[in-house]
Amino acid sequence: MSLACGLPLLECVYCLACARWAWKRCLHSGEADSATWGLSSAADFEPVPRMCRLVMANYEPDLSATAPLLFEPPGGYGVDPACVLRRRTYADTRGRVTPYLLYLDHAHADIVLALRGLNLVKESDYALLLDNRLGKRRFDGGYVHNGLLRAAGWVLDAECDLLRELLERYPDYTLTFTGHSLGAGIAAMLTMVVVLNLDKLGNIERSRTRCYAMAPARCMSLNLAVRYADVINSVVLQDDFLPRTATPLEDIFKSILCLPCLLCLRCLRDTCIPEDAMLKDPRRLYAPGRIYHIVERKMCRCGRYPPVVKTAVPVDGRFEHIVLSCNATADHAIVWIEREAQKALDLMLEEEETMSVPSEQRMERNETLQREHVEEHRAALRRAVTLSVPDARAPSPYGTFDDGSGRHHHHQQPQQPERSESFPPAGTRQRMSWNDLIERVFEKDDDGHIVLRSSVPS
């Protein structure tokens, strides 16, 4: 009898919790996520539209000048077919990774590897995305998405020799990894692995490596997302759902027959669990690196506004909640990201021309901006330690720092291997694959000493 009397009370509590959650979510807009962030500059944001077009070029069956282009954006791709050094399709990758191309951009002194996003009709892409569960893969003191990391290893096995040759031939060129959606997560993993193994690509400097992840999936724990913010950049358009989707995607697919039950549980979880508790979960994955948020709509206002780009290295409030918006899926499309990013860049350049800023002052501003990014990165690392983020480390003289010239350098504490030597060297008889290097990654024990994973055979 007492149990029966208690059921209506439980129902009332549940309904109130759901109503509170719905009220909070309905009032939450995408622009609120970056309300306190600073504005991006044109020089800082300039590569983003260009990288979007390189990613879009993967969707063309033929990039030659004689073939008709099916998905060409306004103004074209800006791609010279003769400089496309390599293209990999699904037939080449055998489902190990999404299609990609390697482009030598002489105009911008850049070597770009661009990966396309999820193909809704390819089972291999779903298998890649679902190859993960919370806490499955630990890497460099944090957690990462297992399937995306293995895909990155496959790409490096296939392209390592060519990348090393290009970097040696063009010592002043940068190495850029970029991608969209699923490909953005792989690009972020590629950057992490390369930065940890700079000696494998000819001992290049960390500052020569960078990543632009368009609408990325959550692929690394918070401490890694903040630590690699100097080389990894994520681009999010307004209300895009994927960088905000923290629920393990495999749970959604497994629970598709009981989706209402899953949504109710998520409703209660988002309502009852405070954000600081989420931050302390070391297995929880986040969008990687520095974030550029393109804002083009405002709360309770109709239509699109001139896009504004906000940027920061956030720790708390890092796109924690999905925005209930009719544009949540449309904002994920690479076509819209490229269009709004180019429009935002044009507005920035127009504003600079209107103000008639001399070229010398622009150069000084760019150098100041680089120093500000370094300081912001340091502040984010300290903030992560303050919030007790698992495995977060405060910046030190032996970490990433700026020497005043705007260039990043990386030094290690004494008696610890350098980042570029975080993996054991390959044997003299045969070359070790990148996936083997990833499997044999060093980790820290409870005393802080760097040791091999316990699963590695002696």
C-alpha positions in Angstrom: 0.0 0.0 0.0 2.8 2.4 0.9 4.6 1.6 -2.3 1.4 2.4 -4.3 1.1 5.7 -2.5 4.7 6.6 -3.3 4.3 6.1 -7.1 2.4 9.3 -7.8 5.0 11.2 -5.9 7.8 9.7 -8.0 5.8 10.5 -11.1 5.5 14.1 -10.0 9.2 14.4 -9.3 10.0 12.9 -12.6 7.7 15.2 -14.5 9.0 18.3 -12.7 12.6 17.2 -13.5 11.7 16.7 -17.2 9.9 20.1 -17.3 12.9 21.8 -15.8 15.2 20.2 -18.3 12.9 21.1 -21.2 12.7 24.7 -20.0 16.4 25.0 -19.7 17.0 23.4 -23.1 14.3 25.5 -24.9 15.8 28.7 -23.6 19.4 27.6 -24.4 20.6 28.9 -27.8 23.8 28.2 -29.6 25.1 31.8 -29.3 25.1 31.5 -25.5 27.9 28.9 -25.6 30.4 31.5 -26.8 28.9 34.7 -25.3 32.0 35.4 -23.2 34.6 34.5 -25.9 36.7 37.0 -27.8 36.5 37.8 -31.5 38.7 36.1 -34.0 40.9 38.1 -36.4 41.0 37.7 -40.2 44.6 36.5 -40.2 43.7 33.9 -37.6 40.6 32.6 -39.3 41.9 32.8 -42.9 42.7 29.1 -43.4 39.2 27.9 -42.4 37.2 28.5 -45.6 40.1 27.2 -47.7 40.3 24.0 -45.6 36.6 23.6 -46.0 36.9 23.7 -49.8 39.7 21.1 -49.7 37.5 18.8 -47.7 34.6 19.3 -50.2 37.0 18.4 -53.1 36.9 14.8 -51.8 33.3 14.6 -52.9 34.2 15.2 -56.5 34.8 12.0 -58.5 37.2 13.8 -60.8 39.1 17.1 -60.1 40.7 17.4 -63.6 40.1 20.6 -65.6 38.2 18.7 -68.3 35.7 17.0 -66.0 32.5 18.7 -64.8 32.5 19.5 -61.1 29.4 18.4 -59.3 29.6 20.2 -55.9 31.7 23.2 -56.7 31.1 26.1 -54.2 30.8 29.7 -55.4 34.2 30.8 -56.5 35.4 27.3 -57.0 37.6 25.0 -54.9 40.8 26.9 -55.5 42.5 23.6 -56.2 45.1 23.0 -58.8 44.6 19.4 -60.0 48.3 19.0 -60.7 49.1 19.6 -57.0 46.8 16.9 -55.8 49.5 14.4 -55.0 47.3 11.6 -53.8 43.6 10.7 -53.6 42.3 7.7 -51.7 38.8 6.4 -52.2 36.8 3.8 -50.3 38.3 1.2 -52.7 41.8 2.2 -51.6 41.1 2.4 -47.9 38.9 -0.7 -47.7 36.8 1.0 -45.1 39.7 1.7 -42.7 39.3 5.4 -43.1 37.1 7.9 -45.0 38.4 9.1 -48.4 41.1 11.7 -48.3 43.4 13.7 -50.6 46.9 15.1 -50.1 47.4 18.5 -51.6 50.5 20.6 -52.0 49.4 24.2 -51.7 52.3 26.4 -53.0 50.3 29.6 -52.7 50.0 29.3 -49.0 53.2 27.2 -48.3 51.2 24.3 -46.9 51.0 20.6 -47.2 47.4 19.6 -46.5 45.8 16.2 -45.9 42.0 16.6 -46.1 39.5 13.9 -45.1 35.8 13.8 -46.0 33.0 13.2 -43.5 30.7 10.4 -42.7 29.0 8.7 -45.7 25.5 7.7 -44.6 25.4 4.7 -47.0 28.8 3.2 -46.0 28.6 0.6 -43.3 32.4 0.9 -42.8 32.0 4.5 -41.6 29.4 3.4 -39.0 31.7 0.6 -37.9 34.6 3.1 -37.5 32.4 5.5 -35.5 31.0 2.8 -33.2 34.4 1.3 -32.5 34.5 2.9 -29.1 33.1 2.9 -25.6 33.8 5.0 -22.6 37.2 4.3 -21.3 38.1 1.9 -24.1 41.3 3.6 -25.3 43.7 5.5 -23.1 46.3 7.6 -24.9 49.0 10.1 -23.7 47.5 10.5 -20.2 43.9 10.8 -21.4 41.2 9.0 -23.3 40.5 9.1 -27.0 38.1 7.5 -29.5 39.5 4.1 -30.4 38.1 3.8 -33.9 39.3 7.3 -34.9 42.8 6.6 -33.5 43.1 3.4 -35.4 42.1 5.2 -38.6 44.8 7.8 -38.0 47.3 5.0 -37.7 46.2 3.6 -41.0 46.6 6.9 -42.8 50.1 7.5 -41.3 51.2 4.0 -42.4 50.1 4.8 -45.9 51.4 8.4 -46.2 54.2 8.7 -43.8 57.0 8.3 -46.4 55.4 10.9 -48.7 54.8 13.3 -45.9 58.4 13.1 -44.7 59.7 13.6 -48.2 57.6 16.7 -48.8 58.5 18.2 -45.4 62.2 17.7 -46.3 61.8 19.1 -49.8 59.9 22.2 -48.5 61.3 23.1 -45.1 59.3 26.3 -44.9 55.9 24.7 -45.5 53.5 23.8 -42.7 51.8 20.4 -42.4 48.0 20.7 -42.0 45.5 18.0 -41.2 41.8 18.9 -41.8 38.5 17.1 -42.1 34.8 17.3 -41.5 32.6 15.4 -39.0 34.1 11.9 -38.8 37.1 13.0 -40.8 37.6 15.9 -38.4 38.0 13.5 -35.5 40.6 11.5 -37.5 42.5 14.7 -38.4 42.7 15.5 -34.7 44.0 12.1 -33.9 46.5 12.4 -36.7 47.8 15.6 -35.3 48.2 14.2 -31.8 50.1 11.1 -33.0 52.4 13.2 -35.3 53.2 15.7 -32.5 54.1 12.8 -30.3 56.4 11.4 -33.0 57.9 14.4 -34.7 61.1 12.4 -35.3 59.2 10.0 -37.6 58.7 12.9 -40.0 62.2 14.3 -40.0 62.3 16.0 -36.6 60.0 18.8 -37.7 59.0 21.5 -35.2 55.8 21.3 -33.4 54.8 24.7 -34.7 54.9 23.4 -38.3 52.0 21.0 -37.5 48.4 22.1 -37.2 44.8 20.8 -37.5 41.5 22.3 -38.5 38.6 20.1 -37.5 35.3 21.1 -39.0 32.2 20.1 -37.0 34.2 17.4 -35.2 32.9 14.5 -33.2 33.9 14.4 -29.6 37.1 12.4 -29.7 39.4 13.2 -26.7 39.2 13.7 -23.0 39.2 17.3 -21.7 42.8 17.3 -20.5 44.0 16.3 -24.0 41.6 18.8 -25.7 43.1 21.7 -23.7 46.7 20.4 -23.9 46.8 20.2 -27.7 44.9 23.5 -28.2 48.1 25.1 -29.6 48.0 22.8 -32.7 44.4 21.7 -33.0 41.5 24.0 -34.0 37.8 23.1 -34.1 35.3 25.0 -36.1 31.6 24.9 -35.0 28.7 26.5 -36.9 26.1 28.0 -34.5 23.9 25.1 -33.3 25.7 22.1 -34.8 24.7 19.0 -32.8 27.8 16.7 -33.2 30.4 18.7 -31.1 27.7 18.8 -28.4 26.7 15.1 -28.5 28.3 13.6 -25.4 26.2 10.4 -25.4 28.1 7.4 -26.6 26.8 6.9 -30.1 26.8 3.1 -29.7 24.3 3.4 -26.9 21.9 5.3 -29.2 22.2 2.6 -31.9 21.8 -0.2 -29.4 18.8 1.4 -27.8 17.0 2.4 -31.0 14.1 0.1 -30.1 13.7 1.8 -26.8 14.6 5.3 -27.8 12.0 7.0 -25.6 13.5 5.3 -22.5 16.9 6.4 -23.5 15.7 10.0 -24.0 14.1 10.0 -20.6 17.3 8.8 -18.9 19.3 11.5 -20.7 16.7 14.0 -19.7 17.2 13.2 -16.0 21.0 12.9 -16.3 21.4 16.3 -17.9 19.1 17.8 -15.3 20.4 16.3 -12.2 24.2 15.9 -12.8 26.0 19.2 -12.3 28.7 20.3 -14.8 31.6 20.0 -12.4 30.7 16.3 -11.9 30.9 15.9 -15.7 34.3 17.6 -15.8 35.7 15.2 -13.3 34.8 12.1 -15.4 38.1 11.3 -17.1 36.5 9.1 -19.8 34.1 11.8 -21.1 35.2 13.0 -24.6 35.1 16.5 -25.9 35.6 18.5 -29.1 39.3 19.0 -29.5 41.6 22.0 -29.2 40.9 25.7 -29.6 37.3 26.3 -30.8 36.1 28.8 -33.4 32.3 29.3 -33.1 30.6 30.9 -36.1 27.5 32.7 -34.8 24.9 33.9 -37.3 21.5 33.7 -35.4 20.3 35.3 -32.2 17.7 34.2 -29.6 14.1 35.2 -30.4 15.1 36.8 -33.7 14.2 35.7 -37.2 16.6 35.2 -40.1 20.4 35.1 -40.3 22.7 37.9 -39.3 26.2 38.7 -40.6 28.3 35.9 -39.1 30.6 36.6 -36.2 33.5 34.3 -35.3 34.2 33.8 -31.5 37.2 31.9 -30.3 38.6 30.6 -27.1 40.2 27.6 -25.4 37.2 26.8 -23.1 37.4 24.3 -20.2 34.0 24.5 -18.5 31.0 25.3 -20.7 32.6 23.5 -23.6 29.5 22.8 -25.7 28.0 20.6 -22.9 24.4 20.6 -24.1 22.6 19.9 -27.4 20.7 23.0 -28.7 17.0 22.2 -29.5 17.0 24.0 -32.8 15.7 23.2 -36.3 19.2 24.1 -37.6 21.0 21.6 -35.3 21.6 19.2 -38.2 21.8 21.7 -41.1 24.6 23.6 -39.3 26.6 20.3 -39.5 26.8 20.4 -43.3 30.2 21.3 -44.7 28.5 23.3 -47.4 27.0 25.7 -44.9 30.2 25.8 -42.8 32.2 26.8 -45.9 29.7 29.4 -46.9 29.3 31.1 -43.6 33.0 30.9 -42.8 33.9 32.6 -46.1 31.2 35.3 -45.5 32.6 35.9 -42.0 36.2 36.2 -43.4 35.0 38.6 -46.1 33.4 40.8 -43.4 36.6 40.8 -41.3 38.7 41.8 -44.3 36.3 44.5 -45.3 36.4 45.9 -41.8 40.2 46.0 -41.8 40.2 47.7 -45.2 37.6 50.3 -44.0 39.8 51.1 -41.0 42.8 51.4 -43.4 45.2 49.5 -41.1 48.8 49.8 -42.4 50.6 46.5 -43.3 53.2 47.0 -40.5 50.5 47.4 -37.9 48.8 44.3 -39.2 52.0 42.3 -38.8 52.4 43.7 -35.3 48.8 42.8 -34.5 49.3 39.2 -35.8 52.4 38.8 -33.6 50.4 40.2 -30.6 47.6 37.8 -31.4 49.9 34.8 -31.4 51.2 35.8 -27.9 47.6 36.2 -26.8 46.8 32.7 -28.0 49.8 31.4 -26.0 48.6 33.2 -22.9 45.1 32.0 -23.4 46.3 28.4 -23.8 48.3 28.7 -20.5 45.2 30.1 -18.7 43.1 27.2 -20.0 45.7 24.7 -18.7 45.7 26.4 -15.3 41.8 26.5 -15.3 41.7 22.8 -15.9 43.9 22.2 -12.9 41.7 24.5 -10.8 38.6 22.6 -11.8 40.3 19.3 -10.9 40.1 17.9 -14.4 41.6 14.4 -14.3 45.2 14.3 -15.5 45.3 18.0 -16.2 48.7 19.6 -15.9 49.5 23.3 -15.3 52.0 24.9 -17.8 55.6 24.9 -16.8 58.9 26.1 -18.2 59.3 22.5 -19.6 56.0 22.6 -21.4 54.8 24.4 -24.4 55.7 28.1 -24.3 56.4 31.1 -26.4 59.9 32.5 -26.8 58.6 35.9 -27.8 58.7 35.3 -31.5 55.3 33.8 -31.6 56.7 30.3 -32.3 55.8 27.4 -30.0 58.5 25.2 -28.7 58.3 22.0 -26.6 60.7 20.9 -24.0 60.4 18.2 -21.4 61.4 17.8 -17.8 64.7 16.2 -17.1 64.8 12.4 -17.0 61.7 12.1 -19.2 61.7 11.2 -22.9 60.9 14.0 -25.3 57.4 14.1 -26.9 58.8 13.1 -30.3 60.2 9.9 -28.6 57.2 8.9 -26.7 57.1 5.6 -28.6 59.8 3.0 -28.6 62.0 3.0 -31.7 61.4 0.6 -34.5 63.5 -2.4 -34.8 66.4 -2.5 -37.2 65.2 -5.5 -39.1 61.7 -4.3 -40.0 59.9 -1.0 -39.8 57.2 -0.8 -37.1 53.8 0.3 -38.3 52.1 3.4 -36.8 49.4 1.3 -35.4 52.0 -0.8 -33.5 53.5 2.5 -32.3 50.1 3.6 -31.0 49.6 0.3 -29.3 52.9 0.6 -27.5 52.4 4.1 -26.2 54.0 5.0 -22.9 51.9 5.9 -19.9 52.5 7.3 -16.5 52.1 5.1 -13.4 50.7 6.2 -10.0 54.1 7.6 -9.0 54.3 9.8 -12.1 57.0 7.7 -13.8 56.7 7.0 -17.5 56.4 3.3 -18.2 55.1 1.0 -21.0 51.5 -0.1 -20.9 51.1 -3.2 -18.9 49.5 -4.9 -21.9 52.6 -4.6 -23.9 54.6 -7.9 -24.0 58.1 -7.7 -22.9 
